Amino acid sequence: MNTRSLRAVSVVLLFAAPVMADDFDREDFGLRLSSSLTRLSTFPDVVARAGASAASTDLTSVNPAALDWDKLGGKPSREFYERTGYGISGQALDIRFQNDTEMFLTAQSFLFYRPPFGGVARFSFAQIRTNEKPIRGQPGNLDGLFFDYEVNAFRFEWGRRTGDERNPGRHAYGVSFAYSRSETDLSNPRMDRAVRGPIAVHFDKQLLTDVNRDSFSVRLGWQMDLGAQPAQAEFPVRLGAVVDYVYQLTRQEFHDQRFEVEGAPNAIVAERVSAGTRAQLPEASVARHTAHTVLLRGGGAWTLVPGKSALLAGTTLLLDCQWGWFRNQAVELQVHRVYAGFDFPIRPGLKISTGAVADARGNFSWAAGVDFKWVNVAEQDHYFGRSSIDALTASFAYQHDPFPEIGAEFGHSELWALALGFAF
């Protein structure tokens, strides 16, 4: 590896310097839930690398600057982009937790290869639903409450590479804007409870609290090729950086537990039971507050070029480091993560990937997957017909324990991801 590559690795490792480790379950649950979702990508090929993709030139990268990188690449890429107008893809993720909670995520992406303002643009929609299972926690805190989570999100991304078709530039930049609306409900199961012998207490209202959150985010991305002629370098190196800022408006409503008391000798017993359970809250109390998130991610990608090793030619190593800061009206949370991933091409259009992510608190998660891509280079060679599909992609991935931040309430987790895409 040349001196420039070693210098880049040193910068990345310095960025990843860990902080004093402690337990996530001591932190605010809302911040931990938000933090866990920042690990997530809807694209299986990114999941297969455990999230490493800041310097990746794939369209699925978390870096919006990657959207336009290959458009000014080799001749096949240029011919493909010249005749291809748009692409569509769908992703489905199933996240299963140890406490039987399942989180279902679906996403739809619409890619425009030649928007009127240049570059490449993408519109994405995502939805998250859960199956409302009881979670575990500290006695008297969240233990035994039913958790229901729902998210609807929209994101617009745009990226552009400098230069032109004859002289592709060494830099690319991108930006994205996103909005999401989430609702979190915590409720008690409906039950009958015997109090003081023959007195039966019936819960009339199950919902304890529901949290509605509107999130507005902006992401800036940048990528750079370190070599003017990377194909002649021993290890072509790319660098990437991503900055996120998220502003959240939260409305949290607390609900009273109403009771019907049978056999109570007087109203005093009913009032005592109700007051002791509802913690002196009125029937409906509303709290409003704001939250802020800042995420900084830097990464590099190293590709082994043909001729150095026939077996490993085309293999790419990706390394990302991330720092995150989450703050609500009362407390804050910081995270430090290191992502590492490998792309190993088996044959043109087919690759397997693997990766892992670790944080400064000692949590570790690994992933693996496979990605297939068919691109029709010459229009007359259409396999599906002359005026049909220009490209087809399919990918599948698995990740073990991707959400350690909420492990205290949900236990270990497993993620399965599947995607299918077309270009026309």
Secondary structure, 3 states (H helix, E strand, C coil): CCHHHHHHHHHHHHHCCCCCCCCHHHCCHHHHHHHHHCCCCCCHHHHCCCCCCCCCCCCCCCCHHHHHCHHHCCHHHHHHHHHCCEEEEEEEEEEEECCCCEEEEEEEEEEECCCCCCCEEEEEEEEEEECCEECCCCCCCCCCCEEEEEEEEEEEEEEEEEECCCCEEEEEEEEEEEEEEEEEEEECCCCEEEECCCEEEEECCCEEEEEEEEEEEEEEEEEEECCCCHHHCCCCEEEEEEEEEEEEEEEEEEECCCEEEECCCCHHHHHHHHHHHHCCCCCEEEEEEEEEEEEEEEEEEEECCCCCCCCCCCCEEEEEEEEEEEECCCCEEEEEEEEEEEEEEEECCEEEEEEEEEECCCCEEEEEEEEEEEECCCHHHCCCCCCCCCEEEEEEEEEECCCHHHHHHHCCEEEEEEEEEEEC
